[in-house]
């Protein structure tokens, strides 16, 4: 192991708060002296199937602990997920089924090793101990903390002031999370800044059970592509780590310059000093911010797909956006458009042209532009399709479409390139149906 002071300096990069710093230094020093790794716990409730870049902020910090020789526990909250974490919520979360929780947990296990070392990661499930608690033991746990202190949390205070209900099981959530730390005998627990209350409760619960309290490390919440709201799939401002390289690359290239430097800090291992120099040089026009953003996008894609795919994504991005060319054939989704009646579904899968998988759109070659967008699931609704056209987000063969009532006359034997937004390209292939 590296000396304790070196470990501390390495670990504090990108952290918002360490509670308490002197406790972490002491734990690290004892770990080095006794040659015994710390047990570092991070909990994830599998309430959604995908992991996005916002989750990787803390996954990277877990990897830092692994690199220093400590034991990292990726704790899947299959029990607490049934309750739903009230952190940052203005209303009670919808209850999930055990089947949904189990399915999402499996996808987590498949994704986390894009960052964590599979040979050094301990995966555990909190149903192993929480599900085994007797009613007596649960009452004993409930007696370890007061209702008054639970209601001090900001989320609950706001809901009480506005008359919004708080369910009893939500009050139990931080106690269950705290008991996780007792069961694991955690030395350190990490979470986003929105988790601070739960993490502090866990320290108290450990004390109540006669354990040395864990050190808390909070990490920043990563803003999404909009640069305003926390990255979230429900808000549509996220970058999923399982997305294709060109999608990840394109999304990173769309963020603002100020947000770029925060992404550099939280999503790469580049030293803070080097990031500060890049920021200064960009402000002084000594370096093009676009070049910095390209390097960032390459770094992030390489983390999940490898350097070769990162270079390919960069080349494709330049083809389409810098050189104003259409994407390579492999990156265009092909859609067969029947020009006479057919009773089957349309395929929107890349490179899978199957006339028998087509849907009836029109019995003539004149096809409503809105029908093309909606029937082929290029837009979720007719209203969204109209909005997209009015905002200039639809092009056909390089020409912008402005008329929401436009009817296209598509001729069999000819192919048409439709561009939606900045990065989505489709090849329309009219085919006369008999």
N, C-alpha and C positions, 0 to 999 in steps of 0.2 A: 504494500500500500504506500501511496505517497504520504508525505508528512501532513499532519492535520491542518496546518495553516494553509498549505497549497490546496488541499481539498476544499476548504472553506471558500477560498477566493474563486475557485472554479465553479463551485455550486451556486454561489450567490448571483451569478450573471443571469439577468432576465427575471429575477425574483422581485416581487413587490414588497414582501415583508417576510421576515423570519422571526418566529416567536418561540423561544428567545434565542438571540444570536449566541450568547455566552453558553447556553445549554447545548447548542449544536456543536460549538467548538469543543466543549467538554466531552460530548458523546464521540466525536471524531477522534479526539486524543485517546480516549479509553479504547476505542476500536483498534487504533494502531498499536497501542501498547499490548493489548490482549490478543491481537491478531484475530479479532472476531468481527465479522461484518455487521453493519447496522441493518435492521429490518425496516424497509421503506415501503409504506403502504399508500396506494392510490385506488380509490373506489370509482367504479363506472356502473351506473344503472343502465341496463340495456333497453332504454326506452325508444330507441330508433336504430335501424339496421346499419347505418353508415357512419363511418368515422371521417370527420373532415379536418381541415387544417387547424381549426380552433382547438380540437382535441390534441393535436400533435404538439402543442406548446408544452403541455405537461408530460406527454410521452417522451419528448426529447430530454426533459429534465430527469425523467426516470432512467433514460439511457446514460445520462451523465453519472448517476449513482452506480449503475452497472459497470461503467468503464473504470470506476474507482474501486471496484471489488465488493460492493455492498449487495445485499439481497433485496430484490425488488419484487413486491407482491402486486400483481394486477388483479384486483379484487372485483369480481363481477357481482353486482348487487341484485341477484335474482330474487332475494327476499325483499329488500328495500325498494326494488323496482315495482313491486306490487302496491306499495304505498304511494310512491312518487315524491321526489324531493320538492318541498315547498319553496326552496331558495329562488328568489326573483319572480315568484308567481303571484299574480293578483287574484287568482282563483284556484280552487282545488283541481289537481290534475285528473284527467279521466283515468279510471282504473284499467290496467292492462291484464290480459289473461296470462296464465302460466305458459301457454303455448307460444304466445307472442314474445314473452321474455326469453324463453329457451331458444327460439329461432334467432332473435337478435344477438343473444350471447354467442352463438356459434359463429355469426358473421364477425363479431368483435375478435374472436380468437383467430380468425383467418386473416384479419387486417393488421393487428398490432405488431406482427413480426416484420412488417415493412420498416419498422423503426427499432423495436426492442430486439435483444438477442434471445432467440428462442431457447438456447441452452442455459441461459441465466435467469429466465423469467419464471416466477412462481405464479401460476394461475389458480385462484381459489374462488369459491362461491360462498356468500354469507348465509345462504340457507343452511349450510352445513352446521352452523351453531345456532343461528336465530330460529331456524325451524325446529331445533331440538330443545329449545327452552320450554320448561313446563310453565303452566299458568302461574305457579308460585314464584318461579324464577323471574318471570316477566314482571310480576308485581314488585318483586325485590328490586329489579332494574328501575322501574318507574319511581321508586322511592328515593333514588339517588339524585334527583333533580327536582326543582320546584316549578310549578306552572307559571309563577310570576316571572321567573328568569327566562323560561321558554318564550313567553309573550313579549319579552323585551326585543326580540329580533325584529328588524325593520319591516320585513315582509308582513308579519302578523300585525304589527302596530298600525300600518297603513290600512290593512283590511278591516281591523276593528273600528278605526276612525270613520271609514266610509260605509260601515254596516255590512261588509261582505263576510260571508260565513267562513269559519275555520273548522275543518273536520277534526275529530279527536285523533284519528290515525295520523294526521299531519304533525300533531304535537309529539307523537311518538317517534317520528322519523329521526331527529338528531340523537335520540337516546339509542336507537338501533345502530346508527352509524358509529356512535361512541363505543358501543359494545363490540363492534368489529375490531376496534383497536385493542380492546381488552383481550379478545379471543386470539388475536395475532401477536399480542405483546409488542406492538409497533413502537419503534424508536422515533420514526419520522412519518408524518402524513402530509401529503401535498394535495392542493386543490386550487381552483380558480379563486379570485377575490370574492366571488359571490358565495363561496363555501366557508368563509371565515367563521361564521357563527357555529356551524356544525363542527368544525375542527376544534374550536375552543371548548365546546361541550364535551368532545371526546377527551380532552385533557383532564377535565374535571371527573369524568366517569372513570378514567384510569386511576386517578387518585383515590376515588371511592372504593375501588377494588384492590387498593394497596400496591399499585404499580407506579413506576416512575413515569411522569407524563411525557407524552410524545412532543417532539418539536414540530411546529407548524411552519410550512413553507407555502406561501400563496404566489400564484403566477398570474400574469395579466390576462384579461379576457381579450381575445383577438377580435378586432373589428372585421366585419365582412367586407365584401367587394365594394359596398357603398361607402365604406369609411365612417359610418355612423353607428349602426346597430351591431351588437355582438353577432359573430358569425353563427348562422343558424339555417338549417335546412328549411324550416317552416317559413323563413323570410326570403328564401331564394338567393341569399347573398353568400353562399358557401362554395368551397372548393373541396370536393370529395377526393380522398386519397386513392380511391379505386377508379376514378374517372380516367379516360384515355389521355395519353400524354399531350396531344394537341389541345384538348379541352382545358387541362390544367394550365398549360403554357399561355393560352389565349386569355384565360381569366386573370392570371397574374399580370399580364401586360395591360389589362384594363384598369388596374388600380391607380390611385393618385400618387404623385411623387412623394408627398409627406408620409402616406401610409406605407409606401415601399420601404422606407427606412425602419419602420416598426416591424415589418415582416422580416427584414434582414436580421434584426435583433432577436426576434422570437423564433424564427424558423430556420436559422442557419447557425453554424458554430463559428462564424467569423468574429474575431475579437471586437469588443466595443470600440476600442481606439481606432481600428481600421474603418469601422462603419462611420464613426464621427468624421474621419478624414474624407471619406467619400461624400458625405453630406456637405461638408465645407467646400469641396472642390466642385460639386454640382451647383451650389449657390453662387460660386465665383465663375461659373461657366467654363471651368477648366476640364470638365468631363460632361458628356452628354447623359442626362438622366435616363434616356432610353436605353443606352448601353448598360447602365447599372441594372435597369429593370430586366433586360434580357438575361444578364448573368444570374439575377435572382430567380427568374423563371426556370432557367436551366438547372440551377441548384435544387430547386424544389422538385422538379420532374425527375431528376436523377436520383433523389432520395427514394422514390417509389417505383421507378421504372428503369433506372440505370442511365449511364452517361450517353450511350448510343441513341437511346430513344429521346433523350433531351436534345441532342444535336439535330435529330430528324424533326422534332417538333419546332425547333428554332428555324430551320430551313423552310419548313412548310409555312410558318407564320410570315416569314419574309416574302415568300412567293405570293401569298394572298394579300397581305396588307402593305408591304413596302413596294413590291413590284407590280401590284394591282393585277395579279394573275389569278386564275381560278385554281383551286387545290388540285393535287394529284388525284388520279382516278380512284385510288384506294380510299380517299377521304371524302368522296361524294356519295351520298345516299341516293340510290336509284329508285325511282317510282314509276311503275307502269300506269299510264292513264288510258283507260278504255274509252274509245270514241263511239261505241255502241253498247247496248245493254249487256250487262253481265251481273251475275248474282253472287259473286264471291267477294272476299275481302281484299283490300289493297295491301301490298307488302311495303313496309317502310324500312325494312332491314337492309343494311349495306350489302351490295353485291349479290343480292338474292332476287333476281328478276324472275318472277313466276306468274305467268298470265293467269293461271288458275287461281292465284291468290289476289284477285282484284275485286274492287267493289263497284257497284253501279254508281256512276256520277252523272251521266247524261247520255241521251241516245242520239246526240249530235256531236259534232266536233267543236261546237261553241260551248265553253265551260266557264261558269261563274268563278272568278278569282277567289271569292270567299269560300266556295265549295271545295276548291282545291286545297286551301289552307286548313279548313276544318275537317273535311272527310279523311284527309291523310294524316291527321293529328299533328300537323305542323304548327297549329295554334289550338289552344284548349277550348275556345268558344268563338262564335261569330263576332261577338263584341270585341274580343281581344284581337281578332283578325282585322277588324275595321280600324281599331286604334293603331295597330302596327302599320297599316297602309298609310293612314293619315300622317303618321310620324316619319314617313319615308323609309320604313324598315324593310320594304319588299322590292326586289329588283328582278327583272326577267331579261336574260341575255344582256346584262349591263345597263338596261334602261330602268329608271325608277318608275314604279307604279303608284299613281296618285288617286286613281278613281276606284272607290270601293264597289262600284256597280259594274266594273269592267268585266266583259266576257271575252275570254281568250279563244282564238281559233287555232287549235293545235292540230297540226297535220301529221298523220302517220308517216313514218319514214324519216322524220326530222326529230332532233333532240333539242331540249331547251334547258338552260341553266337558270335555276331560281336561287337567289340569295336572300336569306332572311336574317336580319340583324347584321352583325359584323363577321360572324364566324360560321354560320350554318349555310351549307350549299347542298342543293338537290338537283339531280338530273331528271327532268320530266321526259318520259318516253311514251308518246301517244302510240297506241296500238289498236288497229281496227278489229273489233270483235265481230265474229260471225254468229 
